[in-house]
Amino acid sequence: MPTKSVETLIKSTKIGEITNPKLVQAPPETSVKQGIALMQSSRAGYVVVAKNRKVVGVFTETDVVQKILDRDVNWEDPISEYMTKDPFVLKPTDSVGTAIELMSSHRFYHIPLVDDKGDLVNVLSVRTLIRFLGEFYPQEVYNLPPRPDQIMETPEGG
């Protein structure tokens, strides 16, 4: 039986097959302080902002860096004032290839996933995509030294 190419697998694999169940979400009235604390406690770089299960925005590390840091911001302001409004969404049944194209063309790191009714069901992060793609090249990925110019003195790297 012929082996499928990486390109074929990327086009045929559905997003829902690779996502993990972790979804960090909050309502639009969540304060900036609470939103950042939620990202920290969840070890996530995003909060999907949803109202009545509908995605209204995404509050990300990038939003914090570009819109909040080094500015006179009230930490009690709602994250809806700083989030990326009406983000692109995908469905778990869309292909991984579609997600890669969308993320690379718009420089997204997180894309909310919705069902056929438009209700929030999950999120796809660029880290999940990197892990998925890394599985196709385990030898190359796992044998990379911590620094590109590093030369290992012994075979086990110690």
HUBELFEN-V17766 format. One record per backbone hydrogen bond with DSSP energy under -0.5 kcal/mol. CO is the residue of the C=O (numbers start at 1). NH is the residue of the N-H. E is the energy in kcal/mol with one decimal. If there is no record, write none. Layout:
co=CO nh=NH e=E
co=CO nh=NH e=E
This chain:
co=5 nh=9 e=-2.3
co=6 nh=10 e=-2.5
co=7 nh=11 e=-1.9
co=8 nh=12 e=-2.0
co=9 nh=13 e=-2.6
co=10 nh=96 e=-0.5
co=10 nh=97 e=-1.9
co=13 nh=96 e=-2.5
co=14 nh=17 e=-1.8
co=15 nh=18 e=-1.8
co=15 nh=19 e=-1.5
co=23 nh=25 e=-0.6
co=24 nh=48 e=-2.9
co=26 nh=50 e=-2.1
co=27 nh=30 e=-1.8
co=28 nh=80 e=-1.5
co=30 nh=79 e=-3.3
co=31 nh=35 e=-2.9
co=32 nh=36 e=-2.6
co=33 nh=37 e=-2.2
co=34 nh=38 e=-2.5
co=35 nh=39 e=-2.1
co=36 nh=40 e=-2.4
co=37 nh=41 e=-2.9
co=38 nh=42 e=-1.9
co=39 nh=43 e=-0.7
co=39 nh=44 e=-2.4
co=40 nh=43 e=-0.8
co=45 nh=61 e=-2.0
co=47 nh=49 e=-0.5
co=47 nh=59 e=-2.9
co=48 nh=26 e=-2.1
co=48 nh=50 e=-0.6
co=49 nh=56 e=-2.9
co=49 nh=57 e=-1.6
co=51 nh=54 e=-1.7
co=53 nh=120 e=-3.4
co=54 nh=51 e=-2.5
co=56 nh=86 e=-2.1
co=57 nh=49 e=-2.8
co=58 nh=60 e=-0.6
co=58 nh=84 e=-2.9
co=59 nh=47 e=-1.7
co=60 nh=64 e=-2.0
co=61 nh=65 e=-2.7
co=62 nh=66 e=-2.9
co=63 nh=67 e=-2.6
co=63 nh=68 e=-0.5
co=64 nh=68 e=-1.5
co=64 nh=69 e=-2.6
co=68 nh=71 e=-1.4
co=71 nh=73 e=-1.8
co=73 nh=75 e=-0.6
co=74 nh=77 e=-2.1
co=75 nh=33 e=-2.5
co=77 nh=32 e=-2.2
co=78 nh=81 e=-1.9
co=79 nh=82 e=-1.7
co=79 nh=83 e=-1.9
co=83 nh=85 e=-0.7
co=84 nh=58 e=-1.9
co=88 nh=112 e=-0.6
co=90 nh=114 e=-2.6
co=91 nh=94 e=-2.1
co=92 nh=16 e=-3.1
co=94 nh=15 e=-2.9
co=95 nh=99 e=-1.7
co=96 nh=100 e=-2.6
co=97 nh=101 e=-2.4
co=98 nh=102 e=-2.4
co=99 nh=103 e=-2.9
co=100 nh=104 e=-2.6
co=101 nh=105 e=-2.3
co=102 nh=106 e=-1.6
co=103 nh=107 e=-1.3
co=103 nh=108 e=-1.2
co=109 nh=126 e=-2.4
co=111 nh=124 e=-2.6
co=112 nh=90 e=-2.1
co=113 nh=121 e=-3.0
co=113 nh=122 e=-1.5
co=115 nh=118 e=-1.9
co=118 nh=55 e=-0.5
co=119 nh=115 e=-2.1
co=122 nh=113 e=-3.0
co=123 nh=125 e=-0.5
co=124 nh=111 e=-2.5
co=125 nh=129 e=-1.6
co=126 nh=130 e=-2.5
co=127 nh=131 e=-2.4
co=128 nh=132 e=-2.3
co=129 nh=133 e=-2.8
co=130 nh=134 e=-2.6
co=131 nh=135 e=-1.2
co=132 nh=135 e=-0.5
co=133 nh=136 e=-1.4
co=134 nh=137 e=-1.1
co=135 nh=138 e=-0.6
co=137 nh=141 e=-2.6
co=138 nh=142 e=-2.8
co=139 nh=143 e=-1.1
co=141 nh=144 e=-1.2
co=147 nh=150 e=-1.9
co=154 nh=157 e=-1.7
